[in-house]
C-alpha cells in the first residue's frame, strides 16, 4: 500500500511556500494602499485644476505596473501551493514501469507488449505512445492551473475527433393545463448543430540524458510542467481569437452585432459611446450596461474578461459613492473583482482602441465549451537535437461558443 503520510521534508517545503505567498500578499496590500492614496490625489487635482501633476500621474502608473507584477507573482505562488504531492506509486505498476522505461531509455517493447494484452492505451500511428491515464491527468491538471479559460468554461472529454451536439436555439413552447384539459400542440424547438472539431496542440520539451537517467527524478511531473505553459498559451489564444481551422473558435471569431439586434450565431455587444475609449464623464455606465445585457439567469455565474492593460485602466475608476470599482482578491487563488463580479485576465484580449472588443462579460461556463479528446501522445526523439532528447507531445483540443446568449462584449466605439 502506498504511504501517503506527509514527510517532515514535505511539511517543511509547504511551510516555505505558504510563507512566500503570505509575504507576496502583504506586499500587494501595501502597494494597493499606496496606489489608492496616489490616485485619490490625482483625481482631486483633476477635479480642482482640470489637470494632475505629471510626477503624481507617473507615480500612479508605476504603482499600477507594480500591482500587475505582484498579482502575477501571487498567481504563480498559488499555483505552486495548489500542486499536490504525488508519490511514485501507481494503480497499474506494470504499465507505470513500462512507461517509465520508454521515457528514460526509449525502450517501448514493454508498452507494445502491454498494448497487445489490452493493458495499454495503444501506439500512435505516427509513432510514439499514448501516455498512461495518470500522466495525462497530471498534464490536464497542470494545464487547468495555468489556463484562465479552463477555470471558467465548460470542459467535455470525447473519444472521437469531432464533437457534435444538437442544441435548442429558441426553445419549445410550453404552458399550463388542468388534469383533464386538452393539451394544445406545442411548437417544435429551433435546433442548431454544434460542431467543434479538435485540432492538434503540440509541444516539444527537451531533456538531458542525465535527468532521464536519474531514477529519483519525477519525469511525469517534469513533462507536465514543461508542456503546461506552452499548451496554456496556445489554448488561450485560440479560445480568444481562434478561427476554428485546426483550432478552437475563439469568442471574438464570431459576428458581433448590437445587443438589441442579436440573434443565435452572433455575439451581442454594448458600445461605450466614445470612439476608442470609455466615456469621459460617465465611464462606468457602459460597464453597468454590459452587466445587464445578459438575461438574469446568466448573471449569477458571470465574470468579466480582459487583458491586464485594460484592468490597469479600470483600476483607477470609482463609483458614485467614491469606492474603487476594482477590488483585489480576498484570498489566494481567487480572482480580483470588478463591480462585484470576478475578473479573469486573458492576455489575448485586445487592448482598448477604436472599435476594439476589449471586455467580455457573461457566464462562460454556460457560454463556452472546451472539447478535450482523450489521449495525450508522446514521441521520444533522441536524434534531432543531440545531445538532448526531445519529447514531441500532442493533445487534441477543440472548442467554441455553445450559448450565444451567455456572453456579451464591450465595444469601444460611439455605437
C-alpha positions as CSV (number, residue, x, y, z in Angstrom):
1,X,0.0,0.0,0.0
2,X,1.2,3.5,-0.9
3,X,2.3,5.6,2.1
4,X,0.5,9.0,1.7
5,X,1.6,10.4,5.0
6,X,3.4,13.7,4.6
7,X,7.1,13.5,5.3
8,X,8.9,16.1,7.5
9,X,10.6,17.4,4.3
10,X,7.3,17.9,2.5
11,X,5.9,19.7,5.5
12,X,8.9,22.0,5.5
13,X,8.5,22.7,1.8
14,X,4.8,23.5,2.3
15,X,5.6,25.9,5.2
16,X,8.2,27.8,3.0
17,X,5.7,28.0,0.1
18,X,3.0,29.4,2.5
19,X,5.4,32.0,3.9
20,X,6.3,33.1,0.4
21,X,2.7,33.5,-0.5
22,X,1.9,35.4,2.7
23,X,4.8,37.8,2.0
24,X,3.6,38.4,-1.6
25,X,0.1,39.1,-0.4
26,X,1.4,41.6,2.3
27,X,3.5,43.4,-0.4
28,X,0.4,43.6,-2.7
29,X,-1.8,45.1,0.1
30,X,0.8,47.7,0.8
31,X,1.2,48.6,-2.9
32,X,-2.6,48.8,-3.4
33,X,-2.9,51.1,-0.4
34,X,-0.2,53.4,-1.9
35,X,-1.9,53.2,-5.3
36,X,-5.3,54.3,-3.9
37,X,-3.7,57.2,-2.0
38,X,-1.8,58.4,-5.1
39,X,-4.8,58.0,-7.4
40,X,-7.1,59.8,-4.9
41,X,-4.7,62.8,-5.0
42,X,-4.6,62.6,-8.8
43,X,-8.4,62.7,-9.1
44,X,-8.6,65.5,-6.6
45,X,-6.2,67.6,-8.6
46,X,-8.1,66.9,-11.8
47,X,-11.3,68.0,-10.2
48,X,-9.7,71.2,-8.7
49,X,-7.4,72.2,-11.5
50,X,-8.6,70.2,-14.6
51,X,-5.2,68.5,-14.7
52,X,-2.9,66.5,-12.5
53,X,0.8,66.9,-11.7
54,X,3.0,64.9,-14.1
55,X,5.1,63.4,-11.3
56,X,1.9,62.3,-9.5
57,X,0.5,60.7,-12.7
58,X,3.8,58.9,-13.2
59,X,3.7,57.6,-9.7
60,X,0.2,56.2,-10.2
61,X,1.3,54.4,-13.4
62,X,4.4,52.9,-11.7
63,X,2.2,51.6,-8.8
64,X,-0.2,50.3,-11.4
65,X,2.5,48.3,-13.1
66,X,3.8,47.1,-9.7
67,X,0.3,45.8,-8.9
68,X,0.3,43.8,-12.2
69,X,3.7,42.3,-11.4
70,X,2.7,41.4,-7.8
71,X,-0.6,39.9,-9.0
72,X,1.3,37.6,-11.4
73,X,3.6,36.6,-8.6
74,X,0.7,35.7,-6.3
75,X,-0.9,33.7,-9.1
76,X,2.4,31.7,-9.6
77,X,2.8,31.0,-5.9
78,X,-0.8,30.0,-5.6
79,X,-0.4,27.5,-8.5
80,X,2.8,26.1,-6.8
81,X,0.9,25.7,-3.5
82,X,-2.0,24.0,-5.2
83,X,0.1,21.3,-6.8
84,X,-0.4,18.1,-4.9
85,X,2.4,15.8,-3.8
86,X,2.2,12.7,-5.9
87,X,4.2,9.7,-4.9
88,X,5.9,7.2,-7.3
89,X,3.3,4.5,-6.9
90,X,0.6,3.6,-9.4
91,X,-2.6,1.6,-9.6
92,X,-1.0,-0.3,-12.5
93,X,2.6,-0.9,-11.6
94,X,3.4,-2.8,-14.8
95,X,2.1,-0.1,-17.1
96,X,3.8,2.6,-15.0
97,X,7.1,0.8,-15.2
98,X,6.8,0.2,-18.9
99,X,6.0,3.9,-19.5
100,X,9.0,5.0,-17.3
101,X,11.3,2.7,-19.3
102,X,10.1,4.3,-22.6
103,X,10.6,7.8,-21.3
104,X,14.0,7.2,-19.8
105,X,15.6,4.8,-22.3
106,X,13.4,4.8,-25.4
107,X,12.6,1.1,-25.0
108,X,9.0,0.8,-25.9
109,X,8.9,-3.0,-26.1
110,X,7.2,-3.4,-22.7
111,X,4.5,-0.8,-23.8
112,X,4.0,-2.7,-27.0
113,X,3.6,-5.9,-25.1
114,X,1.0,-4.3,-22.8
115,X,-0.9,-3.0,-25.8
116,X,-1.1,-6.5,-27.3
117,X,-2.6,-7.6,-23.9
118,X,-5.1,-4.7,-23.9
119,X,-3.4,-3.1,-20.9
120,X,-2.1,-0.1,-22.7
121,X,-3.8,2.8,-24.5
122,X,-2.1,2.0,-27.7
123,X,0.6,3.1,-30.2
124,X,0.2,6.2,-32.2
125,X,0.0,5.6,-36.0
126,X,2.8,8.1,-36.5
127,X,5.0,6.6,-33.8
128,X,5.2,7.2,-30.0
129,X,2.8,6.1,-27.4
130,X,-0.4,7.2,-25.7
131,X,0.5,8.4,-22.2
132,X,-1.0,6.5,-19.2
133,X,-4.1,7.9,-17.6
134,X,-2.0,9.1,-14.6
135,X,0.4,11.1,-16.8
136,X,-2.5,12.5,-18.9
137,X,-4.2,13.6,-15.6
138,X,-1.1,15.4,-14.4
139,X,-0.8,17.2,-17.7
140,X,-4.5,18.2,-17.6
141,X,-4.3,19.3,-14.0
142,X,-1.2,21.4,-14.7
143,X,-2.9,22.9,-17.7
144,X,-6.1,23.7,-15.8
145,X,-4.0,25.6,-13.2
146,X,-2.4,27.8,-15.9
147,X,-5.2,28.3,-18.4
148,X,-7.6,31.2,-17.4
149,X,-10.2,29.9,-19.8
150,X,-10.4,26.5,-18.3
151,X,-11.2,27.9,-14.9
152,X,-14.5,29.5,-16.1
153,X,-15.6,27.4,-19.2
154,X,-17.3,24.0,-19.6
155,X,-15.0,21.1,-20.5
156,X,-16.1,17.9,-22.2
157,X,-13.9,14.9,-22.8
158,X,-14.6,12.9,-26.1
159,X,-13.2,9.9,-27.8
160,X,-13.8,11.0,-31.4
161,X,-12.1,13.7,-33.4
162,X,-15.3,15.9,-33.6
163,X,-17.9,16.9,-31.0
164,X,-21.4,17.3,-32.4
165,X,-24.5,18.2,-30.4
166,X,-27.9,19.5,-31.4
167,X,-29.0,22.4,-29.2
168,X,-32.2,24.4,-29.0
169,X,-31.7,28.0,-30.2
170,X,-35.2,29.2,-29.5
171,X,-36.8,26.7,-27.1
172,X,-40.0,24.8,-27.3
173,X,-43.4,26.3,-26.5
174,X,-44.8,25.3,-23.0
175,X,-47.8,26.2,-20.9
176,X,-50.2,25.1,-18.1
177,X,-53.1,22.8,-18.3
178,X,-55.6,21.1,-15.9
179,X,-55.6,17.4,-15.3
180,X,-58.2,16.6,-18.0
181,X,-57.8,19.7,-20.1
182,X,-56.8,19.3,-23.7
183,X,-53.1,20.0,-24.4
184,X,-52.6,22.2,-27.4
185,X,-49.9,21.2,-29.8
186,X,-46.6,22.9,-29.0
187,X,-44.2,24.4,-31.4
188,X,-41.1,22.4,-32.2
189,X,-37.9,24.0,-31.0
190,X,-35.5,25.6,-33.4
191,X,-32.4,23.3,-33.4
192,X,-28.8,24.2,-34.2
193,X,-25.9,21.8,-34.5
194,X,-22.8,22.5,-32.5
195,X,-19.8,21.1,-34.5
196,X,-16.5,21.5,-32.8
197,X,-13.6,19.6,-34.5
198,X,-10.5,19.1,-32.4
199,X,-7.1,20.5,-33.6
200,X,-3.7,19.1,-32.6
201,X,-1.9,21.1,-30.0
202,X,1.8,20.2,-29.7
203,X,4.9,21.0,-27.7
204,X,8.4,19.6,-27.8
205,X,10.2,19.9,-24.5
206,X,13.9,18.8,-24.3
207,X,15.6,16.9,-21.5
208,X,19.2,15.8,-20.9
209,X,20.0,12.1,-20.6
210,X,21.4,12.8,-17.1
211,X,18.0,13.9,-16.0
212,X,16.4,10.9,-17.5
213,X,18.9,8.5,-16.0
214,X,18.2,9.9,-12.5
215,X,15.9,7.2,-11.0
216,X,14.7,9.7,-8.4
217,X,13.6,12.4,-10.8
218,X,9.9,12.6,-11.5
219,X,9.8,12.6,-15.3
220,X,6.0,12.7,-15.4
221,X,6.0,15.8,-13.3
222,X,8.8,17.3,-15.5
223,X,6.8,16.6,-18.7
224,X,3.6,18.1,-17.3
225,X,5.5,21.3,-16.2
226,X,7.3,21.6,-19.5
227,X,4.2,21.4,-21.7
228,X,1.9,23.3,-19.3
229,X,2.8,26.9,-20.2
230,X,3.2,26.2,-23.9
231,X,-0.2,24.5,-24.1
232,X,-1.9,27.1,-22.0
233,X,-0.6,30.0,-24.1
234,X,-1.7,28.4,-27.4
235,X,-5.0,27.3,-26.0
236,X,-5.8,30.7,-24.5
237,X,-5.0,32.5,-27.8
238,X,-7.3,30.0,-29.7
239,X,-10.2,30.3,-27.2
240,X,-10.0,34.1,-27.6
241,X,-9.3,34.7,-31.3
242,X,-9.0,31.3,-32.9
243,X,-10.5,31.0,-36.4
244,X,-11.8,27.4,-36.0
245,X,-9.4,26.0,-38.6
246,X,-7.4,23.2,-37.0
247,X,-8.0,25.0,-33.7
248,X,-10.9,26.1,-31.5
249,X,-13.2,29.0,-32.5
250,X,-12.5,32.0,-30.2
251,X,-15.1,34.2,-28.6
252,X,-14.0,37.0,-30.8
253,X,-14.2,35.0,-34.0
254,X,-18.0,35.3,-34.4
255,X,-20.0,38.0,-36.0
256,X,-20.6,40.8,-33.4
257,X,-23.8,42.8,-33.5
258,X,-25.5,45.4,-31.3
259,X,-27.1,43.6,-28.5
260,X,-30.6,44.9,-29.3
261,X,-30.4,43.0,-32.7
262,X,-28.5,39.9,-31.5
263,X,-29.7,36.6,-32.8
264,X,-28.4,33.0,-32.5
265,X,-25.0,32.6,-34.0
266,X,-24.0,36.2,-33.3
267,X,-22.5,37.7,-30.2
268,X,-24.2,40.9,-28.8
269,X,-22.2,44.0,-27.8
270,X,-22.7,47.1,-25.9
271,X,-20.9,50.3,-27.0
272,X,-19.0,52.7,-24.7
273,X,-20.5,55.7,-26.6
274,X,-17.0,57.1,-27.3
275,X,-14.7,56.0,-30.1
276,X,-11.7,54.1,-28.7
277,X,-12.2,54.9,-25.1
278,X,-14.6,54.9,-22.1
279,X,-16.9,57.9,-21.9
280,X,-15.1,60.9,-20.3
281,X,-17.8,61.9,-17.9
282,X,-19.5,58.6,-17.0
283,X,-17.1,55.8,-17.8
284,X,-18.7,53.2,-15.6
285,X,-22.1,53.4,-17.3
286,X,-21.0,51.2,-20.2
287,X,-19.8,48.5,-17.8
288,X,-23.2,48.6,-16.0
289,X,-25.0,48.3,-19.3
290,X,-22.8,45.4,-20.2
291,X,-23.6,43.7,-16.9
292,X,-27.3,44.0,-17.6
293,X,-27.1,42.9,-21.2
294,X,-27.4,39.1,-20.5
295,X,-30.6,37.8,-19.1
296,X,-30.7,37.3,-15.3
297,X,-30.1,33.6,-15.4
298,X,-26.6,34.3,-17.0
299,X,-25.5,36.9,-14.4
300,X,-25.4,34.6,-11.4
301,X,-22.3,32.8,-12.6
302,X,-20.9,35.7,-14.7
303,X,-17.3,37.0,-14.9
304,X,-15.5,39.9,-16.6
305,X,-12.7,39.1,-19.1
306,X,-10.0,41.5,-20.3
307,X,-6.2,41.9,-20.5
308,X,-4.0,43.4,-17.8
309,X,-3.7,46.8,-19.6
310,X,-7.5,47.2,-19.6
311,X,-7.5,46.1,-15.9
312,X,-4.9,48.9,-15.3
313,X,-7.2,51.5,-16.8
314,X,-10.3,50.3,-14.8
315,X,-8.3,50.1,-11.6
316,X,-8.4,54.0,-11.4
317,X,-12.2,54.3,-11.7
318,X,-14.6,55.0,-8.8
319,X,-18.3,54.6,-8.4
320,X,-20.7,57.4,-7.4
321,X,-20.0,56.6,-3.7
322,X,-16.3,57.1,-4.2
323,X,-15.4,53.4,-4.0
324,X,-13.0,51.8,-6.4
325,X,-14.8,49.5,-8.8
326,X,-11.8,47.1,-8.9
327,X,-11.0,45.2,-5.7
328,X,-8.2,42.7,-5.1
329,X,-8.8,39.0,-4.4
330,X,-10.0,38.2,-0.9
331,X,-7.9,35.0,-0.7
332,X,-5.0,33.3,-2.5
333,X,-6.1,31.6,-5.7
334,X,-9.3,33.7,-6.0
335,X,-9.8,36.3,-8.8
336,X,-10.0,40.0,-8.3
337,X,-13.4,41.6,-8.8
338,X,-14.9,44.4,-10.9
339,X,-18.2,45.9,-9.8
340,X,-18.7,42.8,-7.6
341,X,-18.1,40.2,-10.4
342,X,-15.0,38.0,-10.7
343,X,-12.4,39.4,-13.2
344,X,-10.3,37.0,-15.3
345,X,-7.2,38.3,-17.0
346,X,-6.7,36.9,-20.5
347,X,-3.7,38.5,-22.3
348,X,-5.0,37.7,-25.7
349,X,-8.0,40.0,-25.3
350,X,-7.3,43.2,-27.4
351,X,-6.1,46.5,-25.9
352,X,-8.5,49.4,-25.8
353,X,-8.7,51.0,-29.2
354,X,-11.0,52.2,-31.9
355,X,-13.8,49.7,-32.4
356,X,-12.0,47.1,-30.2
357,X,-13.9,44.4,-28.2
358,X,-11.6,44.6,-25.2
359,X,-14.0,43.5,-22.5
360,X,-16.2,40.4,-22.4
361,X,-18.8,39.6,-19.7
362,X,-21.1,36.7,-19.1
363,X,-21.5,33.1,-17.8
364,X,-18.6,31.5,-19.7
365,X,-19.4,28.1,-18.2
366,X,-22.7,28.1,-20.0
367,X,-21.4,30.1,-23.0
368,X,-18.2,28.4,-24.0
369,X,-17.3,24.7,-24.4
370,X,-13.8,23.3,-24.4
371,X,-13.6,19.8,-26.0
372,X,-10.6,17.6,-25.0
373,X,-10.1,14.5,-27.0
374,X,-8.9,11.7,-24.7
375,X,-5.3,10.7,-25.0
376,X,-2.0,12.6,-24.8
377,X,0.6,11.1,-27.2
378,X,4.3,11.3,-26.6
379,X,7.0,10.5,-29.2
380,X,10.6,10.3,-27.9
381,X,13.2,11.7,-30.3
382,X,16.9,11.3,-29.2
383,X,18.3,12.2,-32.7
384,X,17.1,15.6,-33.9
385,X,18.8,17.8,-31.2
386,X,21.7,15.7,-29.8
387,X,22.8,15.6,-27.0
388,X,19.2,16.4,-25.9
389,X,16.2,14.2,-26.0
390,X,13.1,15.7,-27.4
391,X,9.6,14.6,-26.4
392,X,7.0,15.5,-29.1
393,X,3.9,15.8,-27.1
394,X,0.4,16.2,-28.7
395,X,-3.0,16.8,-27.3
396,X,-6.2,17.3,-29.4
397,X,-8.4,20.2,-28.3
398,X,-11.5,21.9,-29.8
399,X,-14.0,24.5,-28.6
400,X,-16.4,27.3,-29.4
401,X,-19.5,29.2,-28.1
402,X,-22.3,26.9,-27.2
403,X,-24.8,29.5,-25.9
404,X,-24.7,32.8,-27.7
405,X,-27.0,34.5,-25.2
406,X,-24.5,33.9,-22.3
407,X,-21.6,36.1,-23.5
408,X,-21.6,39.8,-24.3
409,X,-18.9,42.2,-25.4
410,X,-18.0,45.8,-24.8
411,X,-17.2,47.7,-28.0
412,X,-15.1,50.9,-27.7
413,X,-17.0,52.9,-30.2
414,X,-19.7,55.6,-30.4
415,X,-22.2,52.9,-31.5
